[in-house]
Amino acid sequence: MIDAWAKSLGEAQADDSVNVVVVTGAGRAFCSGGDVGRMRQGEPSALDGKNSLWEGVHRVPKALEAMDKPVIAMVNGLAVGAGMGMCVMCDMRVAAESARFSTGYVRVGLVPGDGDTFFLPRLVGPARALELLWTADFIEAPEAHRLGIVQRLVPDAQLKEVTYALARQIADGPQIPIRMIKRLVYQSLKLDLRTHLDLVSSHMSIVRQTADHAEGVAAFKEKRPPKFQGR
């Protein structure tokens, strides 16, 4: 699964016809995490174990960090352990009302292996993240929505329709500023205000020269929907 996901993300980033990526689970779960039944079988050395994470599951958050296209998690069911990690590393989450979440790792004596300790505090703050990570309690979709883990909560039967409508809305927008906005938001977490504003001014000077900016202004003046071309 890791190989397929990392490969698919790379292909989506390189494909100019792809504007938005939607990630979901096959079957009733989004992702139920690692196979606990196979844990402790042929345990590698500490160094080999570290390297296997870096060369394995860590390729996914690194690929997502490198992707400037929006990535939406369509959470169709259970998201536990690595499944919750894969969920929170996406840009947004749309969840079915029946979805459930748990960080899981501490229940089997592990630390989160795929970036939960990086992504979760950025969504809910350090204290709440620690509570979720230390207890591994299950939280229902409405609570995940209240905490800000989930951005849109919908009835199960409408999950695909609502998620795809959101993806289409973003995909039909002006792609140059959309991707710049993603970069700016994430870079703001690492920069001081003055450096960030300097970056904003550089991005603004670029998008003002785009055909999509001209189209957006023209459409506003002519009272019609804009037809953006990604240029």
C-alpha positions as CSV (number, residue, x, y, z in Angstrom):
1,M,0.0,0.0,0.0
2,I,2.8,2.4,0.9
3,D,4.5,1.9,-2.5
4,A,1.2,2.4,-4.3
5,W,0.4,5.6,-2.4
6,A,3.8,7.1,-2.8
7,K,3.8,6.3,-6.5
8,S,0.3,7.7,-7.0
9,L,1.2,10.9,-5.3
10,G,4.3,11.4,-7.4
11,E,2.2,10.7,-10.6
12,A,-0.5,13.1,-9.5
13,Q,2.0,15.9,-8.8
14,A,3.6,15.4,-12.2
15,D,0.3,15.2,-14.1
16,D,-0.8,18.6,-15.4
17,S,-4.4,17.4,-15.8
18,V,-4.7,16.7,-12.0
19,N,-5.6,19.8,-10.0
20,V,-6.9,18.1,-6.7
21,V,-6.2,14.7,-5.1
22,V,-8.8,12.9,-3.1
23,V,-7.6,10.1,-0.8
24,T,-10.1,7.5,0.6
25,G,-10.3,3.9,1.8
26,A,-11.4,0.8,0.0
27,G,-14.2,-0.9,1.8
28,R,-15.7,0.1,5.2
29,A,-12.5,1.7,6.7
30,F,-10.4,4.6,5.6
31,C,-7.4,2.8,7.0
32,S,-7.3,0.6,10.1
33,G,-3.5,0.9,10.6
34,G,-0.8,-1.7,10.8
35,D,-1.3,-5.4,11.2
36,V,-0.8,-5.9,15.0
37,G,-0.9,-9.7,14.5
38,R,2.3,-9.5,12.6
39,M,4.1,-7.2,15.0
40,R,7.1,-8.7,16.8
41,Q,7.7,-11.2,14.1
42,G,11.3,-11.0,12.9
43,E,12.0,-7.7,14.5
44,P,14.8,-5.8,12.7
45,S,17.7,-4.1,14.5
46,A,17.1,-0.6,15.8
47,L,19.0,1.0,12.9
48,D,17.2,-1.2,10.3
49,G,13.9,-0.4,11.9
50,K,14.6,3.3,11.7
51,N,15.7,3.1,8.1
52,S,12.7,1.0,7.1
53,L,10.4,3.8,8.3
54,W,12.4,6.5,6.5
55,E,12.5,4.4,3.3
56,G,8.9,3.1,3.7
57,V,5.9,4.9,5.3
58,H,7.8,8.2,5.6
59,R,7.8,8.5,1.9
60,V,4.1,9.4,2.1
61,P,4.3,12.5,4.3
62,K,7.4,13.6,2.4
63,A,5.6,13.2,-0.9
64,L,2.6,15.2,0.5
65,E,4.9,17.9,1.8
66,A,6.4,18.3,-1.7
67,M,3.0,18.4,-3.4
68,D,1.6,21.9,-4.0
69,K,-1.8,20.5,-5.2
70,P,-4.6,20.3,-2.7
71,V,-5.1,16.9,-1.1
72,I,-8.5,16.0,0.5
73,A,-9.0,13.0,2.7
74,M,-12.5,11.5,2.2
75,V,-12.8,9.6,5.5
76,N,-15.4,6.8,4.9
77,G,-14.9,4.9,8.1
78,L,-12.4,3.9,10.7
79,A,-9.1,5.7,10.8
80,V,-6.7,4.2,13.4
81,G,-3.0,4.4,14.0
82,A,-1.3,4.9,10.7
83,G,-4.7,5.4,9.2
84,M,-5.3,8.5,11.4
85,G,-1.8,9.7,10.6
86,M,-2.5,9.4,6.8
87,C,-5.7,11.3,7.4
88,V,-4.3,14.2,9.3
89,M,-1.3,14.7,6.9
90,C,-3.8,15.6,4.1
91,D,-4.7,19.3,3.6
92,M,-8.4,18.8,4.5
93,R,-10.7,16.1,5.7
94,V,-14.3,15.4,4.8
95,A,-15.8,12.7,7.0
96,A,-18.8,10.5,7.0
97,E,-20.9,10.8,10.2
98,S,-20.0,7.1,11.0
99,A,-16.2,7.7,10.9
100,R,-14.2,7.1,14.0
101,F,-10.6,8.1,14.8
102,S,-7.9,6.9,17.2
103,T,-4.1,7.5,17.2
104,G,-3.8,3.9,18.4
105,Y,0.0,3.6,18.8
106,V,0.3,3.8,22.5
107,R,-2.1,0.9,22.9
108,V,0.6,-1.4,21.6
109,G,3.5,0.4,23.2
110,L,4.6,2.4,20.2
111,V,5.2,6.0,19.3
112,P,3.4,7.3,16.2
113,G,5.4,6.3,13.2
114,D,4.2,8.3,10.3
115,G,4.0,11.9,11.5
116,D,1.0,12.2,13.8
117,T,3.2,14.1,16.3
118,F,4.0,16.6,13.6
119,F,0.6,17.1,12.0
120,L,-1.8,16.7,14.9
121,P,-0.5,19.6,17.1
122,R,-0.9,21.9,14.1
123,L,-4.6,21.0,13.8
124,V,-5.7,20.9,17.5
125,G,-2.8,22.4,19.5
126,P,-0.1,20.6,21.6
127,A,-2.3,19.9,24.7
128,R,-5.2,18.3,22.8
129,A,-2.7,16.4,20.6
130,L,-1.0,15.0,23.6
131,E,-4.4,13.9,25.1
132,L,-5.3,12.1,21.8
133,L,-1.8,10.5,21.5
134,W,-1.4,9.5,25.2
135,T,-4.9,8.0,25.6
136,A,-5.5,6.7,22.1
137,D,-9.2,7.1,22.9
138,F,-11.6,6.7,20.0
139,I,-13.4,9.9,19.0
140,E,-16.5,10.0,16.9
141,A,-16.7,12.1,13.7
142,P,-18.8,14.9,15.3
143,E,-16.1,15.3,18.0
144,A,-13.4,15.3,15.4
145,H,-15.3,18.0,13.5
146,R,-15.6,20.1,16.7
147,L,-11.9,19.8,17.3
148,G,-11.0,20.9,13.8
149,I,-9.6,17.6,12.7
150,V,-12.5,17.2,10.2
151,Q,-13.5,20.3,8.2
152,R,-16.8,19.0,6.7
153,L,-19.0,16.3,8.3
154,V,-21.7,14.8,6.1
155,P,-24.2,11.9,6.1
156,D,-22.6,8.7,5.0
157,A,-24.7,8.5,1.8
158,Q,-23.6,12.0,0.7
159,L,-19.8,11.6,1.4
160,K,-18.7,11.0,-2.1
161,E,-21.0,13.7,-3.6
162,V,-20.0,16.4,-1.1
163,T,-16.3,15.6,-1.3
164,Y,-16.2,15.5,-5.1
165,A,-18.2,18.7,-5.2
166,L,-15.6,20.4,-3.0
167,A,-12.7,18.9,-5.1
168,R,-14.4,20.2,-8.3
169,Q,-14.9,23.7,-6.9
170,I,-11.2,23.9,-6.0
171,A,-10.1,22.2,-9.3
172,D,-12.1,24.7,-11.3
173,G,-10.4,27.7,-9.6
174,P,-7.3,29.5,-10.6
175,Q,-4.6,27.0,-10.1
176,I,-1.5,29.2,-9.8
177,P,-2.8,31.2,-6.8
178,I,-4.4,28.1,-5.3
179,R,-1.1,26.3,-5.2
180,M,0.7,29.4,-4.0
181,I,-1.8,29.8,-1.2
182,K,-1.0,26.3,0.0
183,R,2.7,27.0,0.0
184,L,2.1,30.3,1.9
185,V,-0.1,28.7,4.6
186,Y,2.4,26.0,5.3
187,Q,5.4,28.2,5.1
188,S,3.8,30.6,7.5
189,L,4.2,28.0,10.2
190,K,8.0,28.2,9.9
191,L,8.5,32.0,9.2
192,D,8.3,35.2,11.1
193,L,5.7,37.7,10.0
194,R,8.0,40.0,8.1
195,T,9.6,37.2,6.1
196,H,6.2,35.8,5.4
197,L,4.8,39.1,4.2
198,D,7.9,39.5,1.9
199,L,7.0,36.1,0.4
200,V,3.4,37.2,0.0
201,S,4.4,40.3,-1.9
202,S,6.5,38.2,-4.3
203,H,3.7,35.8,-4.9
204,M,1.2,38.7,-5.4
205,S,3.4,40.3,-8.0
206,I,3.5,37.0,-9.9
207,V,-0.2,36.2,-9.9
208,R,-1.1,39.8,-11.0
209,Q,0.6,39.0,-14.3
210,T,-1.4,35.8,-14.9
211,A,-4.2,35.3,-17.5
212,D,-6.4,33.9,-14.8
213,H,-6.2,37.2,-12.8
214,A,-7.2,39.1,-15.9
215,E,-10.1,36.6,-16.5
216,G,-11.3,36.9,-12.9
217,V,-11.4,40.7,-13.1
218,A,-13.1,40.6,-16.5
219,A,-15.7,38.1,-15.3
220,F,-16.5,40.2,-12.2
221,K,-17.0,43.3,-14.3
222,E,-19.1,41.4,-16.8
223,K,-21.2,39.7,-14.1
224,R,-20.4,36.2,-15.4
225,P,-18.7,33.1,-13.9
226,P,-14.9,33.1,-14.6
227,K,-13.3,30.5,-16.9
228,F,-9.9,29.9,-15.5
229,Q,-7.3,28.1,-17.6
230,G,-4.4,27.7,-15.0
231,R,-2.3,30.3,-16.7
